[in-house]
Amino acid sequence: MNVSMIMFNQWITYGYYAMTFVFALALAWNLWKSKDPQESILYVVILIPFVLRLLRLK
């Protein structure tokens, strides 16, 4: 296998996890600032898949 393809694949993976982290951070920030309990629950439910992805669990 070509070394450049392996490096390219790693950069795509790192970019994917960085993007997931940014979205999770934005959701966590909105959760922190939320005053409505129903809205907070919604943020937690949406945040769960992002956290699981960052932990590399599917």
C-alpha positions as YAML, in Angstrom:
chain: A
units: angstrom
residues:
- id: 1
  name: MET
  ca: [0.00, 0.00, 0.00]
- id: 2
  name: ASN
  ca: [1.19, 3.46, -0.78]
- id: 3
  name: VAL
  ca: [2.53, 5.46, 2.17]
- id: 4
  name: SER
  ca: [0.90, 8.67, 0.93]
- id: 5
  name: MET
  ca: [-2.52, 6.99, 0.92]
- id: 6
  name: ILE
  ca: [-2.04, 5.88, 4.52]
- id: 7
  name: MET
  ca: [-1.06, 9.41, 5.56]
- id: 8
  name: PHE
  ca: [-4.03, 10.85, 3.65]
- id: 9
  name: ASN
  ca: [-6.35, 8.42, 5.41]
- id: 10
  name: GLN
  ca: [-4.94, 9.44, 8.80]
- id: 11
  name: TRP
  ca: [-5.45, 13.16, 8.04]
- id: 12
  name: ILE
  ca: [-9.07, 12.48, 7.03]
- id: 13
  name: THR
  ca: [-9.57, 10.59, 10.29]
- id: 14
  name: TYR
  ca: [-8.02, 13.37, 12.37]
- id: 15
  name: GLY
  ca: [-10.15, 15.95, 10.59]
- id: 16
  name: TYR
  ca: [-13.27, 13.88, 11.24]
- id: 17
  name: TYR
  ca: [-12.55, 13.65, 14.95]
- id: 18
  name: ALA
  ca: [-11.68, 17.36, 15.13]
- id: 19
  name: MET
  ca: [-14.99, 18.22, 13.45]
- id: 20
  name: THR
  ca: [-16.86, 15.92, 15.84]
- id: 21
  name: PHE
  ca: [-15.10, 17.57, 18.80]
- id: 22
  name: VAL
  ca: [-16.08, 21.05, 17.60]
- id: 23
  name: PHE
  ca: [-19.73, 20.06, 17.22]
- id: 24
  name: ALA
  ca: [-19.72, 18.35, 20.63]
- id: 25
  name: LEU
  ca: [-18.14, 21.43, 22.20]
- id: 26
  name: ALA
  ca: [-20.82, 23.68, 20.66]
- id: 27
  name: LEU
  ca: [-23.57, 21.39, 21.92]
- id: 28
  name: ALA
  ca: [-22.02, 21.28, 25.39]
- id: 29
  name: TRP
  ca: [-21.78, 25.08, 25.42]
- id: 30
  name: ASN
  ca: [-25.46, 25.39, 24.49]
- id: 31
  name: LEU
  ca: [-26.31, 22.82, 27.16]
- id: 32
  name: TRP
  ca: [-24.39, 24.86, 29.74]
- id: 33
  name: LYS
  ca: [-26.19, 28.09, 28.77]
- id: 34
  name: SER
  ca: [-29.65, 26.52, 28.54]
- id: 35
  name: LYS
  ca: [-32.18, 27.44, 31.22]
- id: 36
  name: ASP
  ca: [-35.09, 25.30, 30.00]
- id: 37
  name: PRO
  ca: [-34.98, 21.71, 31.36]
- id: 38
  name: GLN
  ca: [-36.66, 20.27, 28.26]
- id: 39
  name: GLU
  ca: [-34.10, 21.98, 26.03]
- id: 40
  name: SER
  ca: [-31.28, 20.65, 28.24]
- id: 41
  name: ILE
  ca: [-32.54, 17.09, 27.83]
- id: 42
  name: LEU
  ca: [-32.66, 17.60, 24.07]
- id: 43
  name: TYR
  ca: [-29.03, 18.79, 24.06]
- id: 44
  name: VAL
  ca: [-27.95, 15.76, 26.11]
- id: 45
  name: VAL
  ca: [-29.71, 13.37, 23.74]
- id: 46
  name: ILE
  ca: [-28.06, 15.02, 20.74]
- id: 47
  name: LEU
  ca: [-24.66, 15.12, 22.48]
- id: 48
  name: ILE
  ca: [-24.54, 11.38, 23.28]
- id: 49
  name: PRO
  ca: [-23.61, 10.15, 19.75]
- id: 50
  name: PHE
  ca: [-20.88, 12.79, 19.47]
- id: 51
  name: VAL
  ca: [-19.31, 11.75, 22.77]
- id: 52
  name: LEU
  ca: [-19.52, 8.07, 21.84]
- id: 53
  name: ARG
  ca: [-17.85, 8.82, 18.49]
- id: 54
  name: LEU
  ca: [-15.04, 10.71, 20.23]
- id: 55
  name: LEU
  ca: [-14.55, 7.73, 22.53]
- id: 56
  name: ARG
  ca: [-14.42, 5.56, 19.38]
- id: 57
  name: LEU
  ca: [-17.49, 3.57, 20.42]
- id: 58
  name: LYS
  ca: [-20.23, 2.88, 17.92]
...
